[in-house]
Amino acid sequence: MYFTPLLAGFLASAGLIIAIGSQNAFVLRQGLLQQKVGLVVVTCALGDILLILSGVAGIGALVREWPPLLQALRFGGATFLAVYGLMAAQRCWKGSSGLDPSASAEKTWQRVLLACLAFTFLNPHVYLDTMILLGSLSTGYAGGAQWVFAIGACLASVVWFTTLGFGSRLLLPLFRNPRAWRVLDGFVAVFMLTLALLLLLRPI
C-alpha cells in the first residue's frame, strides 16, 4: 500500500539531489581528502531532511509567497560560490594544495560545518527543489501516504550523501596523481563561478 509513495519519493528526491551541484562537489572533495566526512554527510543529509519535511508540512508555500527571502539567498549564495570558486581556481593554478590527502592541511570541524551549512542553505534552488517541488508532489498522496513519500525522499538524501562521501575514497588511486587534483579543482572553480554568475543574472 505504501510502497508506491515510498518509491516515488525516493526517485523524485534522488533525481534532484544526484544532479551535479555545488554541494555535491564539496562533499566529493571532502571525501577524497578523507577529512570530516562523517560530519559532512550528516550535515548535508539532515539539512535536506529538514527542508523536505518542511515542504511536505506546507512551509514551502510560505517561502514561495515571500520573494525577498529567495532574493536575499540569491545574492548571498552567489557571493559564497564566487569566493569558493576563486579559492578552487587558486588551488588549481598553484597545484600545491590537496595533492595528497594525507598531507593536506585539515580544516577544523567548525569551518567544515559552516561550509556545509552555506552550501545547503545559501542556495535558493534547494528551497525550490526540496520545499516547493517535493512538497507539491507529496500532495498527490493522501493521509499517511504523503508522509511515506517524505520518508522516501529523505532516504534518497541519506543514501546519496553517504555513498558520495564515503564511496569517493574508491577514486583515491586516481587522485594520487597531482594532475587529477588540479583538474578537479579547475572543474570546481569553473562550476562554482558559473553558478554564481547564473544566480546573479537569472532572477528567481
N, C-alpha and C positions, 0 to 999 in steps of 0.2 A: 504493500500500500504506500509506504513512504520511500520506496527505492527510487521511484521516478523523480520526485523533487530533490532527493539527496544527490542523485547523479546529475540532474540539471544544474543544481547549484554548484557542484564541483566543476563541471565542464565550463560553465559560464565564467566562474571566477578564474579558472586556470587560463582560459583564453585571454583574459585581461592582464593577468599577472605575468605570464610567461613571455609576453611581448617584451622585446628589449627596451629597457628603461634605465634611467639614471640610478634608481635604487638597486636594480639587478646588477648593474656594472660595479657598484660599490660592494655589494655582497660577494660578487665573484672575486674582486681584488683582495678583499679581506680573507676569503677562503684560501686563495693562492698563497697569501702571506702567512696563513695559519695564525692569525692574530685576533683574539677576542671573537672567534667565530660563533661560539655559543651565544654570547651577548648580542651579536648582530642578528642571528637567526631569530632569537626570542623576541627582540625588539621589533623587528620588521613584521613578524607574524602577528604579534599582539596588536601592533598598530593597525594592520589590516583587519583583524578580528573586530577591534573596536569600531572601525569605520563601517564594516559590513553590518554588524548588529545594529548600529545606529541607523543605517539606511533602512534596514528591514523594519525597525521600530517607527519609521516615519520621519526621522530627523532630517533626512535628505531633502525633504520638501522645504524645510526652513532654509537650508543652505541655498537651494535654488531660488528662493524668493528674496535673498539678501545678496545682491550682486557685489556690494562694496567688499564683502569678505573675500570673495574669489579674486577680486581685483587686487586687494592687498596681498594675497598669497601669490598672485601672478608676478608682481614686481619683486616681492621678497624672494620667491623661488628663482626668478631669473638672475637676481644678484648672486645668490648662493651658487647656482650652477655655473655662472660665469667665473667666479672665484675658484671653484673646484676644477673647472676646465683649464684654467690658466696654470694651476698647480700641476695638473697632469701633463700639460704641454711643457712645463719646465722640466719635469722628470724625464719626459721623452727626449728633450733636447740635450740634457746633461748625460743621460744614460748611466747614472751612477747610484740611483736610489731604487731600492727594491729588487735588485738583480738577483739576490739570493735571499730567500725567505728567512733563513736562519741569521743572516747578517743585517737584515733591515731593522732600522730603529723602530721599536714598538711604541705605538701610541698608548696613552693612558686610557683606561676604560671610560673615563668621563668624556674625553674627546671623541671616542668611537661612538658612545651613546648619543652625544649631541649631533654627530654626523648622521646617524641612523634616524633620529627624530626629524632632522631637517629634510633628509631625502624622502621621508614618509609624509610629513605634514605640510611642507612648503610647496608641494606640487599640487596645484589646483586641480589637475586632471584626476588625481586619485579620489577626490571628492565626487567628481562627475562619474567616475567608473564604479567605485565601491558603494558610495552612499546613494547616489541618484539612480544609476543604471541598474545595479544589482537590487537596490531597494524596490525599484519599479518592477523588475522581473519577478520578485518574490510575491508581488500582489496577485500574480496569476494563480497562486495556490491559497487555499482557504484553511483557516484554523491552524492546527499544529503543523500541517504540511508546509506552511510558509516558513516556520522556524526550522524545519528539516532542510529546506532549501538553503537557509542561512548556515546551518551546520555543514552542509556540503561545500558551500563557498569558503567557509573558514578552514575546512580540511584541506582544500586545494592550496590555500596560502601556506599552511603549515608544511605540507608535503613539498611544495616548491622551494621554499626558502631553506628547508632542511637539506634537500637534495643539492641545491645550488651551493650553499655554504660549505657543507661537509664533503660533498662529492667533487668539488673543484680540485681537491688535492690529487685526484687522478691525473690532472693535467700538469702536475709539478715536473715530471721529467721533461716536458716540452719547455717549461718556463725556467729551466736551469740555464737555458741559452739567453744571454743578456739581450739579444735582438728581440726575443719574444716579448720581454717586458717592455721594451721600447715601442713595439708595435701595439701592445695592449694599451699603454699609456697614451700613445698617439690616437688610437681609436677613441678612448675615453675623452680625451681633450676635444676632439672634433665633435663627438656626440654631445657632450655637455654644453659646449659653446653653441652648437646648433639648436639644442633645446632652449637655451637661454634666449637666443635670438627669436625663436618661434613664439615663446611666451610673450615677448615684448611686441612683436609685430602682429600676432593674431589675437584679437580680443576674445574673451571667453563669454 
